[in-house]
């Protein structure tokens, strides 16, 4: 068995809805990220065997294997293959898992894991409501829905709040903290994983985007508290647009290699994989999977919560992160130290690879050893990864 290592990991700044990337097709956005990864790492494109990309809404410009499209646009040789996968919000993280497993198996020396989602240009759920010959088609089907009364993730986020006793004050405070930490990271120039990207300003002029677009330097608690509870409009809920992840655009890419080959080629490995897991959970509660995934990853790695120096729990909803914290009990200062999706956004297929890049940079910035990433996933699933800095 080979030793898969991370050589380089980057992400674009995440753009807000109808923001800087509104004029950038998804394949171009991912191509830009791939070019950035190549330039930063120095890898010869011809040495890459495969590009594995996560993308959730695979319709329109995110259909037809966006991984293959993007690598060709980025100037990779035609011999380099590409495949696009969909594990919903865990897609980018799953791409990292698959890429590293290919390396471990000895089937490749260099593979790129990546992800993309331009939610401005390819709206979420449009792949389930395509019209035409499929008009009136129920993508879930009566048989599944009769067995499991599936609900929107926002409804599940409210169920999480009920089960773990999470209040509106709790989730709003968490949201404010996410923005504050993200802004502090921007001010300190901490996000070394970010590479600048071309985009557009409000007037349509060409700009270079260097930081996440959705982070708010100041949040008015009163305004945040006045937002309506979307999934419980009668007012007895806690989930609002202000304490859930932002609709965002972005891409990310991770170069994973056979350690021995990479060292022989002159590269310095940055991290290795200690655990990679995926779990299923209740498809109605739907969002509690990160708890089981975290416990399983720690068990596989032979580590405890206290051994982990940096946690990334995707902030799809504040209720998910807070419930996870209640069950896992990590030191709060180790959780999303540079903010999370409530602040910087959650471009569905890209986030998993983007958080991986952020973890690598975070470990290096803090001289940490171990980091753990976990994400809730629709229909009741979760992914978790533990990496060790080399």
N, C-alpha and C positions, 0 to 999 in steps of 0.2 A: 504494500500500500504506500502510495506517495504522500507527500506532505504539502497540502494546499496552503498557500499564503497569499495575503493581500500585498500587492506591489504598489498600487496607487488607487485612490478613491476620490472622486470629485462629484460635485453637483452644481447645477446652475443655481443662481439666485431663484427662489420661487417667486413667480409673478402672481399678482392678485387678479381676480376675475375682471376681464375686459381691460387688463392693464398692459404692461410692456410687451407681452408676447401675443397680443391679439392678432398681429399680422404675421405670426410665425407658424407655419404648418407643423404638425406634430413630427413628421419625419425630418424636417429641417432642425427642429429643436433638439431631437435626439442626435442627429448628425453633428450638430454643434458641440454637444456634450462629448461625443465620441472623439471628435477632433481635439477637444480640450484635454481629454484623458491621454491621448497619444502624445500630444505636445508636452504635457506635464511629466509623463512617465518616461518618454523617450523610446517606447517600444516600437520595433519595426512592425508595421501593420501586417506584413506577410507572415509573421510568426504566430499571429492569432488564428486559432482553429475555428472558433465559433463565437457568435455574439448572441447572448440570451437576454431577451428584453421582456419586462413586464409592462402590460398595457391593459387597462380594464375595459374601457368602452371601445371595443374593436369594431368600429363602424366608420364610414367616411374615410377621412385621412388617417385614422388609426387602424384601419382594416388592412387586409392583404399583407400580413407579416411586416409590420413597421420596422422590425429589427433588420431584416434584409434590405429594405428600402434605404434605411438610414445609413447602414454601413457602406453601401454603394455610393450614396451621396457624399459620405465622408472620405471617399477615396481609397477604401480598402480594396485589395485585389479581389477579383471575381471568385477566386478560390475560397475566400473566407465565407463561411455559411452564417445564417442568422435564423433565429426562431423566436416567436413571440408567445408568451404564456399569459394565463389569466387565473390568478388566485385572489381575485378582488383586491382589497387594500394591501394584502400581503404579497402582491405580485413581484415587486422589486426585490423584496427580501427572499422570496422563493427563487428568483433568478440567481441570487448570490448562492443560495444553497445548491441549486443544480450545477452551477458553474464549478463550485469548489468540490462537489462530489465527482464530477467528471475528471477533475485533476487528481483527486485521491485515487480514483480507479485506474489511473494511468492511461486514460484515453486521450488526454490532451496535455500539452505543456503550458499553453496560454489560452485562457478563455475570458471574455469580457461579460460581466453581468451588468445589466443596466435596466432602466425603466423610463417611461415617458407618459405624460398625460397633459394635454392642453384642454382643460375643462371649459375654457372660453369658447373654443372652436368646435369641440366635440362634447356636447352636453351629456352629463351623467344620465344613464338609463335609456338613452336613445337607441341603444342596441336591442332593447326589449320592446320598443314601440315603433318598429320600422315601417309600418303601413304597407301599402301596395298589396301584394298577394298574401301578406301575413296579417293584414288588417283583422282585428278581432281575435288574434291568436293570443292565448294566455301563456306566457313563457314558463310559468310554474306548473300549471295544469291542475285540474280538480283533484286528481288522485293524491298528489303531494300535499295540496292545501287541506284536504280532508284529514290527512294523517298528522300534519303539523300546521297549526294556524299561524302561518308566517306573517310577520309585521315589518313595517319600516324600521330601519336601525334607530331612528330617533325615538320611536316607541319603546324599543328595547333599552335605549339609554335611560328612559324614564323608569323602566322596570328595575334597572341597575340601581338607580337612586333609591327606590323604595326598599329593595332588598338589603342595601348596605347603609341605610339611614343617612343619605347624603342630602344636604339642604341647598336651597338656592344661594344662600350666603357662601356655602362651601365652594360651589362651582364657579361663582363669580370671582371669589378671591383667588381661586386657582387660575382663572383666565387672566386676571390682572398680573399675577406673578409670572405667567408664561410670557406675556409681552415685555414685562420689565427685564426678565433674564435675557430674552432675545435682543432687546435694545442694548443692554449692557455688553453683550457679546459683539454686537455691531460696533459700538463705540470703542471697544478694546481691540478691534481688528482680529478677533479670535477665530473667526470662521475660515480657517486656512483651506478647508475643503471646497470652498466656493470659487468658481472661476467666472470671470466677467462674461456677460453675454450681450449681444446686440438686441435692441428693442426699440420701442416707440414711446415718446412721452404723450401727455394728454392731447397735445396739438397735432400729433402724428409725426413729429420730428424724430430723426434717428438719434438714439442715445446708447450709452453703454450702461447696463444694469450691473451693479457690483454687490448689492445686498438684497436680502429678501424684501419684497415690496409691501407685504401686508402687515409688517410689524408697526405697532403704534407706540410712539415715544411716550405719550401720555394717554391715560384712560380715565375718563370721568366715572367714578363708581356710581353716581346717581343715574347717569345715562345708561350705563350697563345694566343697572338694576331695573330700569324702566322698560327694557326690551321684553316683548311678549314671549310666553312659553309656546313655542311653535306646535308641539305635539300634544299639548294639553291647553288649548285656547281658553278654557274656563278659568285658568290661572292657578291650578293646583300642582303644576309641574315645575321643573327646574331647568329644562334644556331650552336655550335660546341661541340665536345666531351669534351671540357674543361669547358663549362658553362651549362652542363646538368648533371643529376644524373649519378653516376657510376653504371655499372653492378656489382652486389655484391651478397654475400652469407651471410645468417644470420638467427637468430631466436629470438623471444621475447615472454615473457609470463607475464600475469597479473592475480593475485589472487583477485577475487571480491567476496564479502560476504554480507550477511544480517548483518547490523551493530549490532543489539541487540544480535544476536547469537555469532558474532565474539567477542564482548566485554565480553560476558559471558564466552567464551572459553579462555579469556586472551589475545586476540589480540588488538593492538592499530591501529584503522583505520587511514589512512593517507590522504585520499581525498574522496570527494563525488561528484556526478554528478549533474551539474546544467542545462545542456542542451545536447541533442544528436539529431543531425539532418542529413538528407540526402536529396539532391536536384538533380533534373535533369536540364540540360542546353543544349544549342545548340550542337548537336553531331558533327558538323563540326568544329566550333571554339573549342569546346570540353573541353578546359582547364580553362575556366573562372568561373566554378562552385563554387570555394572557396569563391568568392566575395559574392554571394547570400547566400551560406551556413553560412558564418560568420555573415552576417547581421541577418539571421533568428535565429541563435544560441544566439546572443546577445539579440534579442527581447524576445525569450523564457525564457532566464535567468533573464531578467529585468536589464541588465547591459549595459554599454557603452564601447566603445573602450578604454577609459581612465581607466576603472576599471580593465582591464586585465594587469596582471603583467608579463606574459610570453606567447609569441606566438610561435607555431610551425606550419609553413607553409611548406609543403613538397616541397623540391627543385627539383622536377622532371625536370624542366627547369627553368633557371633564369628568363626567360620572364614571367613565371607564377607568381613567387613570386613578381616580380617588378610591374606587373599589379595589383596584389592584394594589394600591399602597396599603390599604387596610389589611389585606390578606398577606401580602409579602413582607410588609414592615421594613422597607429599606430606609436608610438615612435620607431624609428629605432633600438635603443639599446635593445628593448624588443623582437625583432624578431630574432628567432633562435640564442639565445645568445651563444650557444656552437657549432655553425655551423650547417650545414644541409646536405642533400643528395649529393650535389655536392662534398662535402668533405668526408663524412663518408659512402656514398653509399646508395642505395635504393634496398634492397632485397625484391622484390615486396610484397609478402604476409606477410612479417614480419614487414615492416616499420611502419605500423599504430600502432601496439602494442609497437614497439620499441620507437616511438616518445612519446607515452603515458608514458612509463617508464621514459623517459628523462624529460618530463614535471614535473612528480611527484618529481623527484630528484632536478630539477631546482627550483621549488617553495620552497622546503625545504632549498636549499643552499642559496637562496636570501631572505628568510623570506617573500615570496610573498603569496597572498591569492588566486587569480584566474589565471587560464591558459586556453588558447584556442588552439586547434589543428584543422587544416583543411588540406584536401588533394584533389587534382584534380584527376579525374578518367576517364578512357577511355570511349568513346561513349557519353561523355557529362554528367558527374555526379560529385558530391563532397560530402564529409562527413565533419562534424564539431562537436567538443565536447568541452564543457566547464566543467572544474573541479574546485572544491574549496578545498584548503588544510584545513584539520581539525587540 
